[in-house]
Amino acid sequence: MTTSTLPLYLPTFCQQLFGSTAKSPAALFWSFVHSLWPWGWPLVLIGLTLWVVYEILTRGSGVHYDSANGFSPTFNRVVGSGVYLLFQAITYFFLRTIFGDGVYCTPLPYIIHSVIFGLTWLSLYAVGFWVY
């Protein structure tokens, strides 16, 4: 019985994996939307727009359960996730531009992402969206 001694070079594999992804934050976002909803990405934009308008019009009116800032808790989570996604995309763009495709094969981005988590809260708190 023979066994394979083919070494697995993790950094090389990792760089090949990340080398085939989209090259800009906008391309990443739209490739994600298109892969989930290839037939209806315009409906996603329309739905998000209508939801934002509804939340602004019903802010603090008692139509739905209001958080301390007057918006629904689900809307607060979506805004927080969206800001976090924006900061992540900006970070990804800069790290990839400076260090190349293999940057996510190193521990550097994961340290930065923990800082981005706090920056998301701080940014939303500073503009008054999160009042906690």
C-alpha positions in Angstrom: 0.0 0.0 0.0 1.4 3.4 -1.0 0.6 6.7 0.5 0.9 10.1 -1.1 3.5 12.4 0.2 2.3 15.4 -1.7 2.8 18.4 0.6 0.0 20.8 1.0 1.3 24.3 0.8 -1.3 26.3 2.7 0.0 29.8 1.8 0.0 28.9 -1.9 -3.4 27.4 -1.7 -4.7 30.4 0.2 -3.3 32.9 -2.3 -4.9 31.0 -5.2 -8.2 31.0 -3.4 -8.2 34.7 -2.8 -6.7 35.6 -6.1 -9.8 34.8 -8.0 -12.1 37.1 -6.1 -13.5 40.4 -7.2 -11.0 43.3 -7.1 -13.1 46.2 -5.7 -15.6 46.6 -2.8 -18.4 47.4 -5.2 -17.6 44.3 -7.3 -17.5 42.2 -4.1 -20.9 43.5 -3.0 -22.6 43.1 -6.4 -21.1 39.7 -7.0 -22.5 38.6 -3.6 -26.0 40.1 -4.4 -25.9 38.6 -7.9 -25.0 35.2 -6.6 -27.8 35.2 -4.0 -30.4 36.8 -6.2 -29.4 36.6 -9.8 -32.9 37.5 -11.0 -33.8 40.2 -8.5 -31.0 42.4 -7.4 -33.0 45.5 -8.5 -35.7 44.3 -6.1 -33.2 44.2 -3.3 -32.3 47.8 -3.8 -36.0 48.9 -4.1 -36.8 46.9 -1.0 -34.0 48.4 1.0 -35.0 51.9 -0.1 -38.6 51.4 0.8 -37.6 50.0 4.2 -35.4 53.0 5.0 -38.2 55.4 4.0 -40.7 53.5 6.1 -38.4 53.5 9.1 -37.8 57.3 8.8 -41.5 58.0 8.4 -42.5 55.9 11.4 -39.6 56.8 13.7 -40.8 57.2 17.2 -44.5 56.9 16.2 -45.3 53.7 18.0 -46.2 51.8 14.8 -43.6 49.3 15.6 -41.5 48.6 18.7 -39.0 51.4 19.0 -35.5 51.2 20.3 -34.0 54.2 22.2 -33.2 55.9 18.9 -36.7 55.6 17.5 -36.0 52.9 14.9 -36.9 49.2 15.1 -34.3 46.9 16.5 -34.1 45.0 13.2 -33.4 48.2 11.3 -30.7 49.1 13.9 -29.0 45.7 13.3 -29.1 46.2 9.5 -27.6 49.6 9.7 -24.9 48.3 12.1 -24.2 45.4 9.8 -24.1 47.7 6.8 -21.6 50.1 8.4 -19.5 47.2 9.5 -19.6 45.8 5.9 -18.6 49.2 4.6 -15.6 49.5 6.9 -14.6 45.9 6.1 -14.8 46.6 2.3 -12.7 49.7 2.7 -10.1 47.8 4.8 -10.1 44.9 2.3 -9.6 47.3 -0.6 -6.6 49.0 1.1 -5.0 45.9 2.4 -5.3 44.2 -1.0 -4.0 47.3 -2.8 -1.0 47.6 -0.5 -0.1 43.9 0.2 -1.6 42.0 -2.8 -4.0 39.1 -3.1 -2.4 37.0 -0.4 -3.0 39.4 2.5 -5.8 37.4 4.0 -3.4 34.4 4.3 -1.7 36.3 7.1 -3.0 37.2 10.6 -2.8 41.0 10.0 -6.4 41.5 8.7 -8.0 39.6 11.6 -6.4 42.0 14.1 -7.6 44.9 12.1 -11.1 43.5 11.9 -11.4 43.4 15.6 -10.6 47.1 15.6 -13.2 47.7 12.9 -15.8 46.1 15.1 -15.2 48.8 17.7 -14.9 51.5 15.1 -18.4 50.6 13.9 -19.9 51.1 17.3 -17.9 54.3 17.9 -19.0 55.8 14.5 -22.7 55.1 14.9 -22.5 56.4 18.5 -20.7 59.6 17.4 -23.3 60.4 14.8 -26.1 59.8 17.2 -27.6 56.8 15.5 -26.9 54.5 18.5 -27.6 56.2 21.7 -26.6 53.4 24.0 
